[in-house]
Amino acid sequence: MTLHFDIEAVAEEAKAWRQQIHQYPELLFDLPNTAAFVSEKLKEFGCDEIVTGIAKSGVVAIINGSKGPGKTIGLRCDMDALPMSEQTNLPYASKIANRMHACGHDGHTAMLLATAKCLAANRNFTGKVVLIFQPAEEGGGGAHVMIQEGLLDRFGIEEVYGMHNEPGVDVGSFAIRSGPFMAGADRFLVTINGRGGHAASPNLTRDPVLVSAHLITALQSIASRFTDPFDPVVVSVTYMSGGNDRALNVIPASTQIGGTIRTMKPDTRKAVEQRFRDIVAMTAKLFETEAEITWMPGYPVTVNDAEKTRTAVSAAERVAGEGRVDSNYAQSMGAEDFSYMLQQRPGAIILIGNGDSAYLHHPAYDFNDKALAYGMKYWLSLVDQELGVR
């Protein structure tokens, strides 16, 4: 694709945009300032159509090619931040207490904005490109809500592609794999109802603390003894509550534990949930208590289409060069709501190297601005490959 200006210069602009977004992080669906910033830039670039308010704060822009009819592809980024405190001491660090762009969505947004600027000025392709700026990836399922509100059908999207940064992968390199790539993620909260009493007379109680301890241990058997070791499963208890630290001689009447379960196959996901429920029910019964389970289904397994993975690899290799695209990267037990889009349309999500940085969701994490130009070039390479005139 012939470009009429310097990509590196646009990447430098994108750096300023990224750092601006970084300073004012917003959460889930409530992204008024981020969405307004994105919308204003897209208007400035001259996109053919800009639609706001999808999934409350999502923004969609259309750029039509100048070379006649063709297919429609979607390029998606996420915009939301995390409810955590930043510990970077950067000059552009978050100015909002307990909010931080700790997953690089500021960088993802800036890269797609920069791509929009290039495409709007260089329309030497067929069909159209739909740029998707999505809210609420961090636990809100914004992709699912956008689909429910007609995203894919309304804009005629036939294929959809995503990109996420990956610390530990060199800047200028990419990583991807075909098939299941990121885990399905479910959450749980279990309340154990027993009978409280004096700690000196535990025989007169039905101790829910003891039940919780047995339950935490027993749940680990799901991954270690009831699933294929070559079929990844993670069971993590991350929350415990019960009792009163001012009354250490009292056995409480109830306790709670909570956590997350990650799986890579839909059938395994169902089987693990059933095993979880059986273990909870039987452990509670063993100690003459009762258990209440709150099961919170999360994002599906992220499955890259085989053909579109090859498409993504080819586009990335044109940018990174031979040997800098890992097409068989390890599966991740992290989850991604782009999975909802991949359930509806063929496509793939690729990882772009963030270099030697703190990992995602860490208070010292920062998106690497050196990756911006590579991300832009990947998006442009993908558009040129799929829609370009030969």
N, C-alpha and C positions, 0 to 999 in steps of 0.2 A: 504494500500500500504506500503510494507516494505521499509524503507529508510535506506541507508547505511551511513548516516551522520546526524549530529544534525541540525534540522530545525532552532533552535534558533541561531546557529552559522551562518547559511546562512542569517537569518534575520538581523544579525549584519552587514554582508557584504552589504546587501541591504540598510541598513541605510546610509552607506558611499556612495553608488551609488546615493541614493535619494538626499542627501545633495550636491553631486557634480552636479547633474542635476539642483537642485534648484538654484545654484549660477549663472547658465548660461541659463536663460530662453529664449526660442525662440517662435515665433508667427506663427500661422496659418500653411501654407504649407512650410514655410521656416525654416526647422529644421535641417540644415546640421550637426551641432555638436551633437545634441541629437540623431539623426538617426545613426551617425557614432559610438557613444558610445554604443548604443543598439546593433548594428551589430557586433561590436568587441566582446562584451560580449557573444553574441549568438554563434559566431565562437569558442570562448574559451570554451564554454560549450559542443561543439560537436553536435549541432543540425544537422539533416540530410540534410536540405535544408534551405537556407536563401535567400530571395528575397527582394531586395531594390528598391526604386524608384517608388513604387505604390502610386499614388496621390502625386507625386513629392518626398516626404520624408517618406512615409510609409514603414514599415519593416514587413515582414511576415516570420515566422520560422516554419518549420515542424519537429515534433518529432514523429517517428514511434514507436509503441509498439513492444515488442519482442514476443508477444503471438499470433501472427497470425492476420488474417483479422478481421475487425470490422468496426464500423462506424467512421466518422470523425466529431470531434467537434471543434468549434472555441472559443478561449478565447480572448477577446479584451480589450485593454487599450487605453487611449488617452495620448498624449505626449506634447501638446502645452500649452503655458502660456497665460497671459493676458497683455494688454498694460496699465499697471498701476504701480504706485510707491509703493514699499514695505516699511512698517513701523513696522518692527519687532525688529530691532537691534540685530538680531541673528548673531552669528559668521559666519554662512554660508548664510547670506542674499544675495539677488540678487546683482550681480556685474554689471548688465546692467541697465542703466537709463531707467525708465518708462517701465520696464518689470518685471513681477512677476509671480511666480507659486502660484496664489491665489485661485486655485480650486483643488489643490492636484494631478494634473496629474503627477507630479514628483513621488509622492508616488505610484500612479497606475502603472507607468512604472517600478519602482523598484520592486514592488510585482510580476509583471508578469515576469520580468527578473529572479528573485529568483526562481519562479516556473519553468521556463525553465531549470535552473541549476539542480533542483531536478529531473525533468522528464527525462532529458537527461542522468542522471546517474542511474535512476531507471525506467526501461522500462517494468515493470511487468503489462502491459495492452495490450489490443487488439486495432486494428485500428490505428488511428493517431490523434495527437493533433496539431491544427493550432493556433499559437500564433500571434495575430494581434496587432501591434503597430501602432496606427492610428494618423495622423496629423489632425490639423484644426477642432477640436471639437468646439472650442470657436468662433462660427459664420461662419466658412468656409464650414461646411458640408463635412468634410473629409471622413466620412463613406460613404456618397452618392457617392463621387468621386471614392473611392476604389471599390465600387460595380460596378460602370460604367466601371471601368478598369478591371473587371473580377474576383474580389476577391473571391466571393462565388463559382462560377462555376469552375474557374481555379484550386482551391484547394479542390474541392469536399466537401465543408462544408455543413453538414446536420443539425446541431444545432449550435446556437451561444449564448454565455453568456458574460455578462458584469458586472462590479462592479464599484461603485463610493462611495467615502467616504461621511459621513454625520455628521457634527458637531451637538452636542446635543444628539447623541446616544452614549451610553457608549462604550469605547474601549472593544473589545471582544464580542460585540453584533452585530446583523445584523437586517435589516429591509427590507421588500419587500411587494408587493401585486400583486395579479393576475389582469389582465385586464389593463385598462388605469391607468398609474402610474405617468407619467409626461406629461406636457401640450404640445399641438401644439403651436408654437410661430410665429406670423407674425409681421412685422413692417410696419409702414406707414409714409409718409411725405406728408403734404398737403400745397400747396401754394395758398394763397388767393390773387387774383389780383383785386384791386379796383382802386380808383382814389385818388391820394394824393393831398395835398394842405395845406393851412395855418390852424393851429390849432384854430385860432380865427374864422374861417368860416367853421365849419364842414359840414354845409349844402351844401357846394359846392364840397364836397368830397364824396367818397364812401369808408368809413373808414374800411380797412381790420383788424385793431386792434380790433375794436368792433366785427367784424365777428368772429375773432379768439376766443375772450372771450366767445361769445355765443356758439361757436362750442365746446370748451373745456367742457363747462357745459352740452351741449346736448349729447355729446358722453357718458357721464356717465350714461345716461338713458338706454344704451344698456344692461348693466349688471343689473341695478336696476329695469327696467320696461319691458324689452322685452325678457328676458330669464328666464327659470325655476330656482328658487333659489337653487334647488338641483343639478343643472348642472353648475359647476364652470366656470365663465367667468371673466377675468380681462381686463379692458381697462385702460391703463396708458399713459397719455400725458407726455412726458419726455423732450421735446425740444420746445423752442419758439424763434423766431427770427423776427426782424422787427424794422425799425426806426433807429435813430442815436442819441446816448446819448449826442452829441454835438449840436443837433438841436431839442430841446425838444418842440419847437413851430411848428413842422412840422408833419403832418399826412402822413405816408409813403404810397407809392403806392401799396406795397405788404407786406405780412407777411408769415411766415411759422410756422407750428407746426408739431411735429413728436412724435412717441411713439411706443408702442407695444400692441398687443392683444393676450391674452392667452386663449385657450379653451381646453376642455377635450374630445370632441366628434367630429368626422369628419363632421357630419351633422350640428352641432352647429357652427362649424368653418365657413362653407359656409354661413349659415344664418347670422352670426354676420358680416361677410365681406359685405354682401349685405345691411344690416341695416346701417353699417358704411358709405357706399357709398351714400345711400339715405339721411342720415342726413347731410353729407357734402354738397351734391348737393343742397338740399332744403334750408339749412341755408345760403349758398352763394347767392342763388337766392332771398331769402327774403330781403337781403340787397343790391340787385342789383350789386353784384360782381360775379366773376367767380372763380371756384376752380379747381385746378389741383391735382390729387391724384397719388402719386407714391406708389404702393402696393408692398411690398417685402415679398413674402411667405417664411416662415422659416421652422423649423423642424416639422415633423409630431408628432402627439400624440405618446408617447412611450407606447406600449401595450405589457404587458407580457403574454405569452402563459400560459394557466391554468396548463397544464401538466408539462411544464418546470419550472413553478413557484414552483410546489410541489417538483420537482427535486432539485431546488436550496435550498428550505427550508430544505429538508432532508440533503443535503450536509453541510449546515451551522449549523444545529443542532448537527451534528457529531463533529463539531469544537467547537461551543460555549456552548453546553449543553442545557438541557431543560430549557425553560423559557427565553432564551436570543436571540430568533429569533422572531421578530414581523412579522407575516405573513399577517397582515392587516393594514400596516402602511398607514398613511394619504397620499393622493395624493398631488403631488407637482405641483405648477404652473411654476416651472422652466422647461426648455426644454433640450433635450439630443439627439444628432444626432445618437446615437445607435438605435434610432427609425427606421432609414432606414434599418438597418440590420434585425430588428424584423419584418419589413414588408415583407421581403424576405424569412426568415427562422424562424422556431420555436425556442424560446429561452426566456431568462429572464435576467433582470438586477437587481442586489441586492445592497443594501446600507450597507457599513461597518462603524461601529462607529468610529468617530474621537474624541470623548470625549468632554470636556468642552473647546472648542476652539472658536475663532472668526469664524463668518460664512463665507461661500464661497464668493469669490469676494470682500472680505474686506481687506484693506491694512495691517491689523494685523494678518491675517490668516496664519496658518502653518499646514502642514500635520503632524499628530501625528505618530512618528516613532514606538510607541508601537503597532500600528495597523498592522505593516508590517507582523509579524509572523502570525497573524490571517488571513490576506488576503492570504498569501501563503497557509496556511492550508486549507482554503476554496477552492482555486483552485485545490489543490491536492485531497481533498475530493471529489470534483465534478468529476475529471478525474477518480478516483478510483471507484466511484459509477456508472459512465456511461460506462467505458471501462475496469474496473478491472476484473481480473480472479477470479471466485468464486469456 
